[in-house]
Amino acid sequence: MIRLLGAIMAACILRTAAAQSVAGKATEFVPVNSPLDCGFIVRPAALAVLLSPEAFDPSQCQAVIGVTFNGTEVDMRVAGSCDACEGNDIEISTEGYQVLGAPLGSTIDVTYLIG
């Protein structure tokens, strides 16, 4: 039991150490019930995020990242990349914008944890 607990704790520490906090700009995207880069359909009520082509890797598909705006953090699933994004910029689904309390249609400053 102690060995199992130790292995679980080590995995958590490694995951946290590998995760990196990133600051960038976010814009809103409206899901259209069609598959994106990751191959799954992003429904209008989804909490989804698209990463810049520089930051996106297919191995991140469906990974959950925490996006923070004005002190509110929301977990969102990576659904693909956004062509209009550069560097650390991301696109967030309309539902994600609403849950974050961000003004729809605006560009906002965010941080997100990606690992």
Phi and psi restraints in degrees (range 20) as a CNS / XPLOR table:
assign (resid 1 and name C) (resid 2 and name N)
       (resid 2 and name CA) (resid 2 and name C) 1.0 -65.0 20.0 2
assign (resid 2 and name N) (resid 2 and name CA)
       (resid 2 and name C) (resid 3 and name N) 1.0 -39.3 20.0 2
assign (resid 2 and name C) (resid 3 and name N)
       (resid 3 and name CA) (resid 3 and name C) 1.0 -61.3 20.0 2
assign (resid 3 and name N) (resid 3 and name CA)
       (resid 3 and name C) (resid 4 and name N) 1.0 -43.6 20.0 2
assign (resid 3 and name C) (resid 4 and name N)
       (resid 4 and name CA) (resid 4 and name C) 1.0 -62.6 20.0 2
assign (resid 4 and name N) (resid 4 and name CA)
       (resid 4 and name C) (resid 5 and name N) 1.0 -45.2 20.0 2
assign (resid 4 and name C) (resid 5 and name N)
       (resid 5 and name CA) (resid 5 and name C) 1.0 -61.1 20.0 2
assign (resid 5 and name N) (resid 5 and name CA)
       (resid 5 and name C) (resid 6 and name N) 1.0 -41.8 20.0 2
assign (resid 5 and name C) (resid 6 and name N)
       (resid 6 and name CA) (resid 6 and name C) 1.0 -63.0 20.0 2
assign (resid 6 and name N) (resid 6 and name CA)
       (resid 6 and name C) (resid 7 and name N) 1.0 -40.2 20.0 2
assign (resid 6 and name C) (resid 7 and name N)
       (resid 7 and name CA) (resid 7 and name C) 1.0 -66.2 20.0 2
assign (resid 7 and name N) (resid 7 and name CA)
       (resid 7 and name C) (resid 8 and name N) 1.0 -40.5 20.0 2
assign (resid 7 and name C) (resid 8 and name N)
       (resid 8 and name CA) (resid 8 and name C) 1.0 -64.5 20.0 2
assign (resid 8 and name N) (resid 8 and name CA)
       (resid 8 and name C) (resid 9 and name N) 1.0 -44.8 20.0 2
assign (resid 8 and name C) (resid 9 and name N)
       (resid 9 and name CA) (resid 9 and name C) 1.0 -63.1 20.0 2
assign (resid 9 and name N) (resid 9 and name CA)
       (resid 9 and name C) (resid 10 and name N) 1.0 -41.0 20.0 2
assign (resid 9 and name C) (resid 10 and name N)
       (resid 10 and name CA) (resid 10 and name C) 1.0 -63.7 20.0 2
assign (resid 10 and name N) (resid 10 and name CA)
       (resid 10 and name C) (resid 11 and name N) 1.0 -40.8 20.0 2
assign (resid 10 and name C) (resid 11 and name N)
       (resid 11 and name CA) (resid 11 and name C) 1.0 -63.1 20.0 2
assign (resid 11 and name N) (resid 11 and name CA)
       (resid 11 and name C) (resid 12 and name N) 1.0 -41.2 20.0 2
assign (resid 11 and name C) (resid 12 and name N)
       (resid 12 and name CA) (resid 12 and name C) 1.0 -64.8 20.0 2
assign (resid 12 and name N) (resid 12 and name CA)
       (resid 12 and name C) (resid 13 and name N) 1.0 -41.3 20.0 2
assign (resid 12 and name C) (resid 13 and name N)
       (resid 13 and name CA) (resid 13 and name C) 1.0 -65.2 20.0 2
assign (resid 13 and name N) (resid 13 and name CA)
       (resid 13 and name C) (resid 14 and name N) 1.0 -43.6 20.0 2
assign (resid 13 and name C) (resid 14 and name N)
       (resid 14 and name CA) (resid 14 and name C) 1.0 -64.2 20.0 2
assign (resid 14 and name N) (resid 14 and name CA)
       (resid 14 and name C) (resid 15 and name N) 1.0 -40.9 20.0 2
assign (resid 14 and name C) (resid 15 and name N)
       (resid 15 and name CA) (resid 15 and name C) 1.0 -62.7 20.0 2
assign (resid 15 and name N) (resid 15 and name CA)
       (resid 15 and name C) (resid 16 and name N) 1.0 -44.5 20.0 2
assign (resid 15 and name C) (resid 16 and name N)
       (resid 16 and name CA) (resid 16 and name C) 1.0 -65.0 20.0 2
assign (resid 16 and name N) (resid 16 and name CA)
       (resid 16 and name C) (resid 17 and name N) 1.0 -40.7 20.0 2
assign (resid 16 and name C) (resid 17 and name N)
       (resid 17 and name CA) (resid 17 and name C) 1.0 -66.7 20.0 2
assign (resid 17 and name N) (resid 17 and name CA)
       (resid 17 and name C) (resid 18 and name N) 1.0 -33.2 20.0 2
assign (resid 17 and name C) (resid 18 and name N)
       (resid 18 and name CA) (resid 18 and name C) 1.0 -78.5 20.0 2
assign (resid 18 and name N) (resid 18 and name CA)
       (resid 18 and name C) (resid 19 and name N) 1.0 -24.1 20.0 2
assign (resid 18 and name C) (resid 19 and name N)
       (resid 19 and name CA) (resid 19 and name C) 1.0 -71.9 20.0 2
assign (resid 19 and name N) (resid 19 and name CA)
       (resid 19 and name C) (resid 20 and name N) 1.0 147.4 20.0 2
assign (resid 19 and name C) (resid 20 and name N)
       (resid 20 and name CA) (resid 20 and name C) 1.0 -134.9 20.0 2
assign (resid 20 and name N) (resid 20 and name CA)
       (resid 20 and name C) (resid 21 and name N) 1.0 134.8 20.0 2
assign (resid 20 and name C) (resid 21 and name N)
       (resid 21 and name CA) (resid 21 and name C) 1.0 -85.2 20.0 2
assign (resid 21 and name N) (resid 21 and name CA)
       (resid 21 and name C) (resid 22 and name N) 1.0 131.2 20.0 2
assign (resid 21 and name C) (resid 22 and name N)
       (resid 22 and name CA) (resid 22 and name C) 1.0 -126.0 20.0 2
assign (resid 22 and name N) (resid 22 and name CA)
       (resid 22 and name C) (resid 23 and name N) 1.0 139.0 20.0 2
assign (resid 22 and name C) (resid 23 and name N)
       (resid 23 and name CA) (resid 23 and name C) 1.0 -107.0 20.0 2
assign (resid 23 and name N) (resid 23 and name CA)
       (resid 23 and name C) (resid 24 and name N) 1.0 139.7 20.0 2
assign (resid 23 and name C) (resid 24 and name N)
       (resid 24 and name CA) (resid 24 and name C) 1.0 -166.0 20.0 2
assign (resid 24 and name N) (resid 24 and name CA)
       (resid 24 and name C) (resid 25 and name N) 1.0 -174.3 20.0 2
assign (resid 24 and name C) (resid 25 and name N)
       (resid 25 and name CA) (resid 25 and name C) 1.0 -101.5 20.0 2
assign (resid 25 and name N) (resid 25 and name CA)
       (resid 25 and name C) (resid 26 and name N) 1.0 148.6 20.0 2
assign (resid 25 and name C) (resid 26 and name N)
       (resid 26 and name CA) (resid 26 and name C) 1.0 -128.3 20.0 2
assign (resid 26 and name N) (resid 26 and name CA)
       (resid 26 and name C) (resid 27 and name N) 1.0 143.6 20.0 2
assign (resid 26 and name C) (resid 27 and name N)
       (resid 27 and name CA) (resid 27 and name C) 1.0 -124.9 20.0 2
assign (resid 27 and name N) (resid 27 and name CA)
       (resid 27 and name C) (resid 28 and name N) 1.0 166.4 20.0 2
assign (resid 27 and name C) (resid 28 and name N)
       (resid 28 and name CA) (resid 28 and name C) 1.0 -91.6 20.0 2
assign (resid 28 and name N) (resid 28 and name CA)
       (resid 28 and name C) (resid 29 and name N) 1.0 143.3 20.0 2
assign (resid 28 and name C) (resid 29 and name N)
       (resid 29 and name CA) (resid 29 and name C) 1.0 -127.8 20.0 2
assign (resid 29 and name N) (resid 29 and name CA)
       (resid 29 and name C) (resid 30 and name N) 1.0 147.3 20.0 2
assign (resid 29 and name C) (resid 30 and name N)
       (resid 30 and name CA) (resid 30 and name C) 1.0 -101.2 20.0 2
assign (resid 30 and name N) (resid 30 and name CA)
       (resid 30 and name C) (resid 31 and name N) 1.0 113.5 20.0 2
assign (resid 30 and name C) (resid 31 and name N)
       (resid 31 and name CA) (resid 31 and name C) 1.0 -62.1 20.0 2
assign (resid 31 and name N) (resid 31 and name CA)
       (resid 31 and name C) (resid 32 and name N) 1.0 140.8 20.0 2
assign (resid 31 and name C) (resid 32 and name N)
       (resid 32 and name CA) (resid 32 and name C) 1.0 -121.2 20.0 2
assign (resid 32 and name N) (resid 32 and name CA)
       (resid 32 and name C) (resid 33 and name N) 1.0 29.1 20.0 2
assign (resid 32 and name C) (resid 33 and name N)
       (resid 33 and name CA) (resid 33 and name C) 1.0 56.4 20.0 2
assign (resid 33 and name N) (resid 33 and name CA)
       (resid 33 and name C) (resid 34 and name N) 1.0 35.4 20.0 2
assign (resid 33 and name C) (resid 34 and name N)
       (resid 34 and name CA) (resid 34 and name C) 1.0 -133.4 20.0 2
assign (resid 34 and name N) (resid 34 and name CA)
       (resid 34 and name C) (resid 35 and name N) 1.0 152.8 20.0 2
assign (resid 34 and name C) (resid 35 and name N)
       (resid 35 and name CA) (resid 35 and name C) 1.0 -66.1 20.0 2
assign (resid 35 and name N) (resid 35 and name CA)
       (resid 35 and name C) (resid 36 and name N) 1.0 144.3 20.0 2
assign (resid 35 and name C) (resid 36 and name N)
       (resid 36 and name CA) (resid 36 and name C) 1.0 -106.8 20.0 2
assign (resid 36 and name N) (resid 36 and name CA)
       (resid 36 and name C) (resid 37 and name N) 1.0 -158.9 20.0 2
assign (resid 36 and name C) (resid 37 and name N)
       (resid 37 and name CA) (resid 37 and name C) 1.0 -54.8 20.0 2
assign (resid 37 and name N) (resid 37 and name CA)
       (resid 37 and name C) (resid 38 and name N) 1.0 -32.8 20.0 2
assign (resid 37 and name C) (resid 38 and name N)
       (resid 38 and name CA) (resid 38 and name C) 1.0 -83.0 20.0 2
assign (resid 38 and name N) (resid 38 and name CA)
       (resid 38 and name C) (resid 39 and name N) 1.0 -5.8 20.0 2
assign (resid 38 and name C) (resid 39 and name N)
       (resid 39 and name CA) (resid 39 and name C) 1.0 87.9 20.0 2
assign (resid 39 and name N) (resid 39 and name CA)
       (resid 39 and name C) (resid 40 and name N) 1.0 -2.8 20.0 2
assign (resid 39 and name C) (resid 40 and name N)
       (resid 40 and name CA) (resid 40 and name C) 1.0 -108.3 20.0 2
assign (resid 40 and name N) (resid 40 and name CA)
       (resid 40 and name C) (resid 41 and name N) 1.0 155.3 20.0 2
assign (resid 40 and name C) (resid 41 and name N)
       (resid 41 and name CA) (resid 41 and name C) 1.0 -77.6 20.0 2
assign (resid 41 and name N) (resid 41 and name CA)
       (resid 41 and name C) (resid 42 and name N) 1.0 130.1 20.0 2
assign (resid 41 and name C) (resid 42 and name N)
       (resid 42 and name CA) (resid 42 and name C) 1.0 -98.8 20.0 2
assign (resid 42 and name N) (resid 42 and name CA)
       (resid 42 and name C) (resid 43 and name N) 1.0 109.4 20.0 2
assign (resid 42 and name C) (resid 43 and name N)
       (resid 43 and name CA) (resid 43 and name C) 1.0 -82.2 20.0 2
assign (resid 43 and name N) (resid 43 and name CA)
       (resid 43 and name C) (resid 44 and name N) 1.0 158.9 20.0 2
assign (resid 43 and name C) (resid 44 and name N)
       (resid 44 and name CA) (resid 44 and name C) 1.0 -55.0 20.0 2
assign (resid 44 and name N) (resid 44 and name CA)
       (resid 44 and name C) (resid 45 and name N) 1.0 -31.7 20.0 2
assign (resid 44 and name C) (resid 45 and name N)
       (resid 45 and name CA) (resid 45 and name C) 1.0 -88.8 20.0 2
assign (resid 45 and name N) (resid 45 and name CA)
       (resid 45 and name C) (resid 46 and name N) 1.0 8.5 20.0 2
assign (resid 45 and name C) (resid 46 and name N)
       (resid 46 and name CA) (resid 46 and name C) 1.0 -76.1 20.0 2
assign (resid 46 and name N) (resid 46 and name CA)
       (resid 46 and name C) (resid 47 and name N) 1.0 146.2 20.0 2
assign (resid 46 and name C) (resid 47 and name N)
       (resid 47 and name CA) (resid 47 and name C) 1.0 -96.3 20.0 2
assign (resid 47 and name N) (resid 47 and name CA)
       (resid 47 and name C) (resid 48 and name N) 1.0 91.6 20.0 2
assign (resid 47 and name C) (resid 48 and name N)
       (resid 48 and name CA) (resid 48 and name C) 1.0 -126.9 20.0 2
assign (resid 48 and name N) (resid 48 and name CA)
       (resid 48 and name C) (resid 49 and name N) 1.0 154.4 20.0 2
assign (resid 48 and name C) (resid 49 and name N)
       (resid 49 and name CA) (resid 49 and name C) 1.0 -135.8 20.0 2
assign (resid 49 and name N) (resid 49 and name CA)
       (resid 49 and name C) (resid 50 and name N) 1.0 143.9 20.0 2
assign (resid 49 and name C) (resid 50 and name N)
       (resid 50 and name CA) (resid 50 and name C) 1.0 -114.4 20.0 2
assign (resid 50 and name N) (resid 50 and name CA)
       (resid 50 and name C) (resid 51 and name N) 1.0 132.1 20.0 2
assign (resid 50 and name C) (resid 51 and name N)
       (resid 51 and name CA) (resid 51 and name C) 1.0 -96.7 20.0 2
assign (resid 51 and name N) (resid 51 and name CA)
       (resid 51 and name C) (resid 52 and name N) 1.0 159.4 20.0 2
assign (resid 51 and name C) (resid 52 and name N)
       (resid 52 and name CA) (resid 52 and name C) 1.0 -63.8 20.0 2
assign (resid 52 and name N) (resid 52 and name CA)
       (resid 52 and name C) (resid 53 and name N) 1.0 155.2 20.0 2
assign (resid 52 and name C) (resid 53 and name N)
       (resid 53 and name CA) (resid 53 and name C) 1.0 -56.7 20.0 2
assign (resid 53 and name N) (resid 53 and name CA)
       (resid 53 and name C) (resid 54 and name N) 1.0 -32.3 20.0 2
assign (resid 53 and name C) (resid 54 and name N)
       (resid 54 and name CA) (resid 54 and name C) 1.0 -69.2 20.0 2
assign (resid 54 and name N) (resid 54 and name CA)
       (resid 54 and name C) (resid 55 and name N) 1.0 -33.1 20.0 2
assign (resid 54 and name C) (resid 55 and name N)
       (resid 55 and name CA) (resid 55 and name C) 1.0 -93.2 20.0 2
assign (resid 55 and name N) (resid 55 and name CA)
       (resid 55 and name C) (resid 56 and name N) 1.0 -22.0 20.0 2
assign (resid 55 and name C) (resid 56 and name N)
       (resid 56 and name CA) (resid 56 and name C) 1.0 -78.1 20.0 2
assign (resid 56 and name N) (resid 56 and name CA)
       (resid 56 and name C) (resid 57 and name N) 1.0 136.5 20.0 2
assign (resid 56 and name C) (resid 57 and name N)
       (resid 57 and name CA) (resid 57 and name C) 1.0 -135.9 20.0 2
assign (resid 57 and name N) (resid 57 and name CA)
       (resid 57 and name C) (resid 58 and name N) 1.0 133.0 20.0 2
assign (resid 57 and name C) (resid 58 and name N)
       (resid 58 and name CA) (resid 58 and name C) 1.0 -53.4 20.0 2
assign (resid 58 and name N) (resid 58 and name CA)
       (resid 58 and name C) (resid 59 and name N) 1.0 -24.5 20.0 2
assign (resid 58 and name C) (resid 59 and name N)
       (resid 59 and name CA) (resid 59 and name C) 1.0 -67.4 20.0 2
assign (resid 59 and name N) (resid 59 and name CA)
       (resid 59 and name C) (resid 60 and name N) 1.0 -14.4 20.0 2
assign (resid 59 and name C) (resid 60 and name N)
       (resid 60 and name CA) (resid 60 and name C) 1.0 -85.6 20.0 2
assign (resid 60 and name N) (resid 60 and name CA)
       (resid 60 and name C) (resid 61 and name N) 1.0 -7.2 20.0 2
assign (resid 60 and name C) (resid 61 and name N)
       (resid 61 and name CA) (resid 61 and name C) 1.0 -52.1 20.0 2
assign (resid 61 and name N) (resid 61 and name CA)
       (resid 61 and name C) (resid 62 and name N) 1.0 129.0 20.0 2
assign (resid 61 and name C) (resid 62 and name N)
       (resid 62 and name CA) (resid 62 and name C) 1.0 68.4 20.0 2
assign (resid 62 and name N) (resid 62 and name CA)
       (resid 62 and name C) (resid 63 and name N) 1.0 5.6 20.0 2
assign (resid 62 and name C) (resid 63 and name N)
       (resid 63 and name CA) (resid 63 and name C) 1.0 -64.5 20.0 2
assign (resid 63 and name N) (resid 63 and name CA)
       (resid 63 and name C) (resid 64 and name N) 1.0 147.5 20.0 2
assign (resid 63 and name C) (resid 64 and name N)
       (resid 64 and name CA) (resid 64 and name C) 1.0 -97.8 20.0 2
assign (resid 64 and name N) (resid 64 and name CA)
       (resid 64 and name C) (resid 65 and name N) 1.0 126.7 20.0 2
assign (resid 64 and name C) (resid 65 and name N)
       (resid 65 and name CA) (resid 65 and name C) 1.0 -122.8 20.0 2
assign (resid 65 and name N) (resid 65 and name CA)
       (resid 65 and name C) (resid 66 and name N) 1.0 145.5 20.0 2
assign (resid 65 and name C) (resid 66 and name N)
       (resid 66 and name CA) (resid 66 and name C) 1.0 -89.6 20.0 2
assign (resid 66 and name N) (resid 66 and name CA)
       (resid 66 and name C) (resid 67 and name N) 1.0 120.8 20.0 2
assign (resid 66 and name C) (resid 67 and name N)
       (resid 67 and name CA) (resid 67 and name C) 1.0 -107.5 20.0 2
assign (resid 67 and name N) (resid 67 and name CA)
       (resid 67 and name C) (resid 68 and name N) 1.0 130.0 20.0 2
assign (resid 67 and name C) (resid 68 and name N)
       (resid 68 and name CA) (resid 68 and name C) 1.0 -117.7 20.0 2
assign (resid 68 and name N) (resid 68 and name CA)
       (resid 68 and name C) (resid 69 and name N) 1.0 133.1 20.0 2
assign (resid 68 and name C) (resid 69 and name N)
       (resid 69 and name CA) (resid 69 and name C) 1.0 -139.0 20.0 2
assign (resid 69 and name N) (resid 69 and name CA)
       (resid 69 and name C) (resid 70 and name N) 1.0 125.3 20.0 2
assign (resid 69 and name C) (resid 70 and name N)
       (resid 70 and name CA) (resid 70 and name C) 1.0 48.7 20.0 2
assign (resid 70 and name N) (resid 70 and name CA)
       (resid 70 and name C) (resid 71 and name N) 1.0 41.5 20.0 2
assign (resid 70 and name C) (resid 71 and name N)
       (resid 71 and name CA) (resid 71 and name C) 1.0 84.3 20.0 2
assign (resid 71 and name N) (resid 71 and name CA)
       (resid 71 and name C) (resid 72 and name N) 1.0 -4.9 20.0 2
assign (resid 71 and name C) (resid 72 and name N)
       (resid 72 and name CA) (resid 72 and name C) 1.0 -100.0 20.0 2
assign (resid 72 and name N) (resid 72 and name CA)
       (resid 72 and name C) (resid 73 and name N) 1.0 125.1 20.0 2
assign (resid 72 and name C) (resid 73 and name N)
       (resid 73 and name CA) (resid 73 and name C) 1.0 -110.0 20.0 2
assign (resid 73 and name N) (resid 73 and name CA)
       (resid 73 and name C) (resid 74 and name N) 1.0 134.3 20.0 2
assign (resid 73 and name C) (resid 74 and name N)
       (resid 74 and name CA) (resid 74 and name C) 1.0 -131.1 20.0 2
assign (resid 74 and name N) (resid 74 and name CA)
       (resid 74 and name C) (resid 75 and name N) 1.0 133.4 20.0 2
assign (resid 74 and name C) (resid 75 and name N)
       (resid 75 and name CA) (resid 75 and name C) 1.0 -80.9 20.0 2
assign (resid 75 and name N) (resid 75 and name CA)
       (resid 75 and name C) (resid 76 and name N) 1.0 130.7 20.0 2
assign (resid 75 and name C) (resid 76 and name N)
       (resid 76 and name CA) (resid 76 and name C) 1.0 -134.3 20.0 2
assign (resid 76 and name N) (resid 76 and name CA)
       (resid 76 and name C) (resid 77 and name N) 1.0 153.1 20.0 2
assign (resid 76 and name C) (resid 77 and name N)
       (resid 77 and name CA) (resid 77 and name C) 1.0 -94.7 20.0 2
assign (resid 77 and name N) (resid 77 and name CA)
       (resid 77 and name C) (resid 78 and name N) 1.0 137.5 20.0 2
assign (resid 77 and name C) (resid 78 and name N)
       (resid 78 and name CA) (resid 78 and name C) 1.0 -72.2 20.0 2
assign (resid 78 and name N) (resid 78 and name CA)
       (resid 78 and name C) (resid 79 and name N) 1.0 124.8 20.0 2
assign (resid 78 and name C) (resid 79 and name N)
       (resid 79 and name CA) (resid 79 and name C) 1.0 -113.1 20.0 2
assign (resid 79 and name N) (resid 79 and name CA)
       (resid 79 and name C) (resid 80 and name N) 1.0 -6.3 20.0 2
assign (resid 79 and name C) (resid 80 and name N)
       (resid 80 and name CA) (resid 80 and name C) 1.0 151.2 20.0 2
assign (resid 80 and name N) (resid 80 and name CA)
       (resid 80 and name C) (resid 81 and name N) 1.0 -155.7 20.0 2
assign (resid 80 and name C) (resid 81 and name N)
       (resid 81 and name CA) (resid 81 and name C) 1.0 -116.9 20.0 2
assign (resid 81 and name N) (resid 81 and name CA)
       (resid 81 and name C) (resid 82 and name N) 1.0 159.2 20.0 2
assign (resid 81 and name C) (resid 82 and name N)
       (resid 82 and name CA) (resid 82 and name C) 1.0 -115.0 20.0 2
assign (resid 82 and name N) (resid 82 and name CA)
       (resid 82 and name C) (resid 83 and name N) 1.0 125.1 20.0 2
assign (resid 82 and name C) (resid 83 and name N)
       (resid 83 and name CA) (resid 83 and name C) 1.0 -63.2 20.0 2
assign (resid 83 and name N) (resid 83 and name CA)
       (resid 83 and name C) (resid 84 and name N) 1.0 -32.3 20.0 2
assign (resid 83 and name C) (resid 84 and name N)
       (resid 84 and name CA) (resid 84 and name C) 1.0 -83.0 20.0 2
assign (resid 84 and name N) (resid 84 and name CA)
       (resid 84 and name C) (resid 85 and name N) 1.0 -6.1 20.0 2
assign (resid 84 and name C) (resid 85 and name N)
       (resid 85 and name CA) (resid 85 and name C) 1.0 -87.0 20.0 2
assign (resid 85 and name N) (resid 85 and name CA)
       (resid 85 and name C) (resid 86 and name N) 1.0 148.6 20.0 2
assign (resid 85 and name C) (resid 86 and name N)
       (resid 86 and name CA) (resid 86 and name C) 1.0 -133.0 20.0 2
assign (resid 86 and name N) (resid 86 and name CA)
       (resid 86 and name C) (resid 87 and name N) 1.0 149.6 20.0 2
assign (resid 86 and name C) (resid 87 and name N)
       (resid 87 and name CA) (resid 87 and name C) 1.0 57.3 20.0 2
assign (resid 87 and name N) (resid 87 and name CA)
       (resid 87 and name C) (resid 88 and name N) 1.0 -118.2 20.0 2
assign (resid 87 and name C) (resid 88 and name N)
       (resid 88 and name CA) (resid 88 and name C) 1.0 -96.6 20.0 2
assign (resid 88 and name N) (resid 88 and name CA)
       (resid 88 and name C) (resid 89 and name N) 1.0 8.0 20.0 2
assign (resid 88 and name C) (resid 89 and name N)
       (resid 89 and name CA) (resid 89 and name C) 1.0 -74.1 20.0 2
assign (resid 89 and name N) (resid 89 and name CA)
       (resid 89 and name C) (resid 90 and name N) 1.0 151.2 20.0 2
assign (resid 89 and name C) (resid 90 and name N)
       (resid 90 and name CA) (resid 90 and name C) 1.0 -137.2 20.0 2
assign (resid 90 and name N) (resid 90 and name CA)
       (resid 90 and name C) (resid 91 and name N) 1.0 166.2 20.0 2
assign (resid 90 and name C) (resid 91 and name N)
       (resid 91 and name CA) (resid 91 and name C) 1.0 -117.8 20.0 2
assign (resid 91 and name N) (resid 91 and name CA)
       (resid 91 and name C) (resid 92 and name N) 1.0 139.8 20.0 2
assign (resid 91 and name C) (resid 92 and name N)
       (resid 92 and name CA) (resid 92 and name C) 1.0 -120.2 20.0 2
assign (resid 92 and name N) (resid 92 and name CA)
       (resid 92 and name C) (resid 93 and name N) 1.0 138.9 20.0 2
assign (resid 92 and name C) (resid 93 and name N)
       (resid 93 and name CA) (resid 93 and name C) 1.0 -60.6 20.0 2
assign (resid 93 and name N) (resid 93 and name CA)
       (resid 93 and name C) (resid 94 and name N) 1.0 156.3 20.0 2
assign (resid 93 and name C) (resid 94 and name N)
       (resid 94 and name CA) (resid 94 and name C) 1.0 -54.1 20.0 2
assign (resid 94 and name N) (resid 94 and name CA)
       (resid 94 and name C) (resid 95 and name N) 1.0 -43.3 20.0 2
assign (resid 94 and name C) (resid 95 and name N)
       (resid 95 and name CA) (resid 95 and name C) 1.0 -61.7 20.0 2
assign (resid 95 and name N) (resid 95 and name CA)
       (resid 95 and name C) (resid 96 and name N) 1.0 -40.4 20.0 2
assign (resid 95 and name C) (resid 96 and name N)
       (resid 96 and name CA) (resid 96 and name C) 1.0 -62.1 20.0 2
assign (resid 96 and name N) (resid 96 and name CA)
       (resid 96 and name C) (resid 97 and name N) 1.0 -41.8 20.0 2
assign (resid 96 and name C) (resid 97 and name N)
       (resid 97 and name CA) (resid 97 and name C) 1.0 -59.4 20.0 2
assign (resid 97 and name N) (resid 97 and name CA)
       (resid 97 and name C) (resid 98 and name N) 1.0 -45.0 20.0 2
assign (resid 97 and name C) (resid 98 and name N)
       (resid 98 and name CA) (resid 98 and name C) 1.0 -64.9 20.0 2
assign (resid 98 and name N) (resid 98 and name CA)
       (resid 98 and name C) (resid 99 and name N) 1.0 -43.4 20.0 2
assign (resid 98 and name C) (resid 99 and name N)
       (resid 99 and name CA) (resid 99 and name C) 1.0 -65.7 20.0 2
assign (resid 99 and name N) (resid 99 and name CA)
       (resid 99 and name C) (resid 100 and name N) 1.0 -35.8 20.0 2
assign (resid 99 and name C) (resid 100 and name N)
       (resid 100 and name CA) (resid 100 and name C) 1.0 -71.8 20.0 2
assign (resid 100 and name N) (resid 100 and name CA)
       (resid 100 and name C) (resid 101 and name N) 1.0 -17.6 20.0 2
assign (resid 100 and name C) (resid 101 and name N)
       (resid 101 and name CA) (resid 101 and name C) 1.0 81.0 20.0 2
assign (resid 101 and name N) (resid 101 and name CA)
       (resid 101 and name C) (resid 102 and name N) 1.0 23.1 20.0 2
assign (resid 101 and name C) (resid 102 and name N)
       (resid 102 and name CA) (resid 102 and name C) 1.0 -87.6 20.0 2
assign (resid 102 and name N) (resid 102 and name CA)
       (resid 102 and name C) (resid 103 and name N) 1.0 144.6 20.0 2
assign (resid 102 and name C) (resid 103 and name N)
       (resid 103 and name CA) (resid 103 and name C) 1.0 -65.1 20.0 2
assign (resid 103 and name N) (resid 103 and name CA)
       (resid 103 and name C) (resid 104 and name N) 1.0 124.9 20.0 2
assign (resid 103 and name C) (resid 104 and name N)
       (resid 104 and name CA) (resid 104 and name C) 1.0 -59.6 20.0 2
assign (resid 104 and name N) (resid 104 and name CA)
       (resid 104 and name C) (resid 105 and name N) 1.0 140.2 20.0 2
assign (resid 104 and name C) (resid 105 and name N)
       (resid 105 and name CA) (resid 105 and name C) 1.0 81.8 20.0 2
assign (resid 105 and name N) (resid 105 and name CA)
       (resid 105 and name C) (resid 106 and name N) 1.0 -1.7 20.0 2
assign (resid 105 and name C) (resid 106 and name N)
       (resid 106 and name CA) (resid 106 and name C) 1.0 -96.0 20.0 2
assign (resid 106 and name N) (resid 106 and name CA)
       (resid 106 and name C) (resid 107 and name N) 1.0 165.4 20.0 2
assign (resid 106 and name C) (resid 107 and name N)
       (resid 107 and name CA) (resid 107 and name C) 1.0 -100.1 20.0 2
assign (resid 107 and name N) (resid 107 and name CA)
       (resid 107 and name C) (resid 108 and name N) 1.0 129.4 20.0 2
assign (resid 107 and name C) (resid 108 and name N)
       (resid 108 and name CA) (resid 108 and name C) 1.0 -123.9 20.0 2
assign (resid 108 and name N) (resid 108 and name CA)
       (resid 108 and name C) (resid 109 and name N) 1.0 157.3 20.0 2
assign (resid 108 and name C) (resid 109 and name N)
       (resid 109 and name CA) (resid 109 and name C) 1.0 -90.4 20.0 2
assign (resid 109 and name N) (resid 109 and name CA)
       (resid 109 and name C) (resid 110 and name N) 1.0 128.1 20.0 2
assign (resid 109 and name C) (resid 110 and name N)
       (resid 110 and name CA) (resid 110 and name C) 1.0 -133.0 20.0 2
assign (resid 110 and name N) (resid 110 and name CA)
       (resid 110 and name C) (resid 111 and name N) 1.0 162.8 20.0 2
assign (resid 110 and name C) (resid 111 and name N)
       (resid 111 and name CA) (resid 111 and name C) 1.0 -123.1 20.0 2
assign (resid 111 and name N) (resid 111 and name CA)
       (resid 111 and name C) (resid 112 and name N) 1.0 152.3 20.0 2
assign (resid 111 and name C) (resid 112 and name N)
       (resid 112 and name CA) (resid 112 and name C) 1.0 -147.6 20.0 2
assign (resid 112 and name N) (resid 112 and name CA)
       (resid 112 and name C) (resid 113 and name N) 1.0 151.3 20.0 2
assign (resid 112 and name C) (resid 113 and name N)
       (resid 113 and name CA) (resid 113 and name C) 1.0 -104.3 20.0 2
assign (resid 113 and name N) (resid 113 and name CA)
       (resid 113 and name C) (resid 114 and name N) 1.0 118.3 20.0 2
assign (resid 113 and name C) (resid 114 and name N)
       (resid 114 and name CA) (resid 114 and name C) 1.0 -130.1 20.0 2
assign (resid 114 and name N) (resid 114 and name CA)
       (resid 114 and name C) (resid 115 and name N) 1.0 141.3 20.0 2
